[in-house]
Amino acid sequence: MTMLSLLPKFQREIKDRKERKRWWLFHATDFQSLMYPCFIFCRILGIFPYKINASSFETSKSSYLLSTIVMCIFCFCAIIIIMDVSGWFSIQNLHETIQLNSFYMFGSIIMVVTFVLSGPRMRLLQTILKVSSRLPSQIYRKQSMLIHAKDIFGFFFLLVQTFIFYNNMQLSVLVKVNSLYISLLVFQMDMLYINCACILKACFKRINDNLAHLFINDKSNLIRWINHEYRNSLLLVELKTLKKQHLMVSNAVKMLNIIFSPQLLATIAVIFIMITFEIYFNMVQWENGLFISWTKQIYHIIRIPYIAYYLIKIALIAWTCESSKNQAIKISTTVHEILNNTDDKQIKHELQLFSLQIMHHNNIFSPKGLNLDATLITTMTSTIATYVLILIQFLIASHSCDEKTESTLYKQFKSTYAGS
């Protein structure tokens, strides 16, 4: 009878495993199916030199060789373009030269870092795969609505927008292809970071929910444990398990910050420079005086979606990291609530150890000290406004100098002509 009763359960487990291996768009069931669109686009760009097995990532020699060749070609092309940006783009404006040089320099840095850190990034993905294995399928389905949508829509939007933008410019194929590749690579690395942060947020939420389920409130609003004293040992086991899971997720956050720090710093620098100069080029004009307005020239209208793209991307990064940090903070709040409402010495001691562990793991998403949260948006907004005003002052000063020079030359010419 026991074997017969276990048979349906065993069949359900087998069926659930088969379902988790399948993949549907917006209907993920595990880590691999959730990251599948991102992995596919990374493989197309040659920045995913791994092969995925049932429960692990392994380096693929053929993919790694292809990735090496692709990176060498595009890095070499980027160096050629950086050496003579003004010539490739036929521009004489210093501001546009700075903007384009920044784009290619930081883009090249991201390409090199992406290739060099491919090994640590594989270990990070393996760690996140392990810590997220306990998440139920329902959480993956909810996450897939956002992750699949932004990965697929963002990739094709950037592909089409970049093609339209460079198609209206008389540029060589080398510049067009290299610019498109850098844009897509930077986008995919940013999306990979956001996806990992979203999964870690779900892990923190799962730990907090499981921790909260260890106690309930009775009618007198006094917290009492569900289990009786003779089951305290089971509670201790659950607490130790949750503490171990929290430690694994916290270590994954630390790995994420270390591996993606160079790429994120370069991305933020590119976003800051591009938004500043794009706003300046699209708003500020000089027509016998300073004129600030959104221009109606077709060339500038095509550039406006790039401003929206960069704004949305930095907002998405900040929102993901802020919400993940807040979810990690909730665990500390829940631990202290339980600690203040239990009298069992063993459980209290375990909770104190858990609280001490939380204090030693400050789960903040910060590459090299730069916190990626809501304050980043306000800081960038104020800084961009400041630099746009500085550029406007330089513009006014340059034209004032030109007018003074023309006035001086006119007076000299007039005096000379009158004297003759």
Secondary structure, 3 states (H helix, E strand, C coil): CHHHHHHHHHHHHHHHHHHHHCCCCCCCCCHHHHHHHHHHHHHHHCCCCEEECCCCEEECHHHHHHHHHHHHHHHHHHHHHHHCHHHHHCCCCHHHHHHHHHHHHHHHHHHHHHHHCHHHHHHHHHHHHHHCCCCCHHHHHHHHHHHHHHHHHHHHHHHHHHHHHHHCCCCCHHHHHHHHHHHHHHHHHHHHHHHHHHHHHHHHHHHHHHHHCCEEECCCCCEEECCCHHHHHHHHHHHHHHHHHHHHHHHHHHHHHHHHHHHHHHHHHHHHHHHHHHHHHHHEEECCCEEECCCCCHHHHHHHHHHHHHHHHHHHHHHHHHHHHHHHHHHHHHHHHHHCCCCCHHHHHHHHHHHHHHHHCCCCCCHHHCCCCHHHHHHHHHHHHHHHHHHHHHHHHHHHHHHHHHHHHHHHHHHHHHHC
